[in-house]
């Protein structure tokens, strides 16, 4: 657990704080007050630093232990406010509702959509088909991906097919609403990595004994696998 070396608080306590923050609609100040009631004094700014530092590392480790997703994806983007300005969170689920991937971007255009597809396909392989809304930018991005392919990815721009990912956006928005606006793009990307990880509670991890573990135990196990770069 070298990444936690030198921490003032026990590892398990830090993991509880950052897991609660990414799992429930709580602000850092809420967590500070909750811990104060339990006789633990910690400043909310410390919880903020831990979340930004550790959540993306744990999410990165989780990617190495995820089961493969299905070949039929539902892709869409939603809005996240950073320093008072709307940014864009691209997301995709498979038709079973399993998380495929996500990417926070400053702009909503063809280049951003192409970056998302490149990231998702690099990590998960190429899908057979993708459902999306009528966005011309998203369609242009997948058309570029299909350029030169012997077997193109099938694109279906049918709104009702995307209901599953649009519903899933609501869980993300519910959590970020209580965070009262991210102060930087980096902090937003880091915390969103943790939030997205918390949404993966659908048997997507391949960890020894995972089926008998609570999600909290799976989160702790993944954290303990992280090693310094």
N, C-alpha and C positions, 0 to 999 in steps of 0.2 A: 504493500500500500504506500509506495514511495510518493505518489502524487499528493497524499494527505500528510506527509511528513512535516512536522513543525506546527501543525494546527493546534490551537489552544483547546479546542473541544474534541471529545472522542469522535471517531469516524462515524459510528452508528448514529450519533446525534446530528451531525452535519448532513448525513444522508436522509434522515427523516425530514429535516427542514427543507432541503431542496426538492425532495420528492413531493412533500405537501404543497410547496409553492407551484410546482409544475402540474399538480394533479387537481387542485381545488381553486375556486375563485377567491384567493386570499392575496392581500398585499403584503409587502415585507413588514409593514408596521403591524398588520394583523398577527403575523407570526411572532414578532417581537413581543406583543402583548400576551399571546398564548403561552410563550415560553416563560415570561415573567410570572404568570399565574402558577407555573410549575416549579418555580424557584430557580429558573435558569435565566441569567441576565446576559443578553446578547443584543448588540445594536443592529438595527435593520440594515444598515449599510454593509455589515459583515455578511449577512445572508445574501444580499445582492451580489457581492463579490464572489461568494462561493457558487451561486447559481450560474453566473457568467463563466466562471472558470471550469467548473466540474460537469455541468449538464451536457455540453457538447462532447466532452471526452467519453462520457458514459454512453451517449447516443451513438457515437462512432464505434464503440466496442459492441453495442447491441447489433449493429449492422452485420457484424461478422458471425453472429449467432442466430440470424433470422432464417426461417424456413422460406423456400421459394414462394413467390406470389403467382397468381394465375395469369393467363395470357390475354385476358380481356380486361382492359383498363377503363376507368372513368376519370377524366382529367378536367380540372377547373381551377380558377384562381379566386382568391378572396382578398379583402383589404385589411391592412394592419397599419395603425397610425404610429409613426416614429417621429418624435420631436414636433408633433403637430402636423406632420405631413403624411399623406397616405402612401404606403408602400404596398407591394403585391406579393402574396404568398401563393405560389403555384403548388398544387397538390394533386395526387392521383391515388385512387384505391382500385383494387381489382373488384370483380363483380360479386365476390363474397364479402366485401367490406374490409379486406385486409389492406393496411397501409402499404403503398408502393414506394412513394418518395415525396419530397417537398423541397421547395427552394424559395427563399425570400429574395426579392429583387427590387431595385429602385424604380424600375420602369415596367410598364405593361405593353410590350411590343413583341414583334417577331423574334428579335434577338434574345429577349428574356425567355420566351417560350422554348426556343431552340436550346438554350442552356439547360432549362429544366429537363427537356427530353433527353439530352445527352447525359445528364447526371443520372436520371432514372434508369435509362437503358444500360449505362455502364455498370450500375449496381445490380440490376435485376434481369438483364437480358432484354431482347426485343419482344414486345407484345405481338400477338396476332392481329388484334384490333384495338382501337381506342375510340371511346365515345367522348364527345366534347360539345360545347354549345356552338353558337353560330359565329364565334369570334374569328374574324379574318386573319388576325395575327397568329392564333394558335394553329389554324389550318395551314397557313403559309409555312409555319415552322415544321409541321409534320410532312408537308409536301417536300421540303428541303431534305428532311431525313430520308424520305422515300426515293430521292433522286439516285438513280444508279442501282437500286436494289432489284434483284431478280424477282423477288416476291414482296410487293409493297405491303406495308401495314394498312389494314382496312380502317378507314375513318368513317365514323357514324356521327353526324351532327344532328342528333335527335335529343331534344331537351329532357324528355322524361327519363331517358337512360342515365342522365346525370343526377337524378334525385338522390342517389346514395351518397355521392360526394358532397352535394350541396347540404344535405342533412348533417354530414360529418363536420362541415365548416362550423356549424353552430356550436359544437363543443369547444372548438378553438376560440371562437369569438367570445363565448361565455367566460373563458378563463382570462383572456387578454383584457377584457373590459374592466376587471378589477385591478389590473396592473397600472391603471391611470397613466397610460402613455409611456412608451419606451423612450429613454433619453438618448440612445444612440443606435445606429444600425447594427453595430456589433453586439450590443446587449440584447437587442431584439432577436437577432439570428441565434444567439446562444440559448436564450430562454425558450424560443420556439422549438429548438432541437429537443429540449427536455419535454415540452408540452406534447410534441409529436410522439416522442417515445412513450409517454404515459398513455397515449391512445392505443398503443399496441398491447392489448390485453386479450388477444383472440387466439392464443396458442401458437404465436408466430415464432417463439424462441426455441432453439435447439440447445438446451443446457441440460447436463446430467441431473435428473431428478426434477426437471422443471414442472412436470405434470402434477407433482405433489407439493409444489411451492406456491405460496401466495405471491401476488405481483410484487409486494414489498420485498419479499425474499429474493425474487428474481432480479429486481433492481439492485439490491445490495450485492448479489453475486456478480452481476455485470460490473459494478463499480470496483469490486475487488480484483477484477481481471485487468483493469486499466494499468498501463505502465507508462512512465514518462517517455516522451519522444526522444 
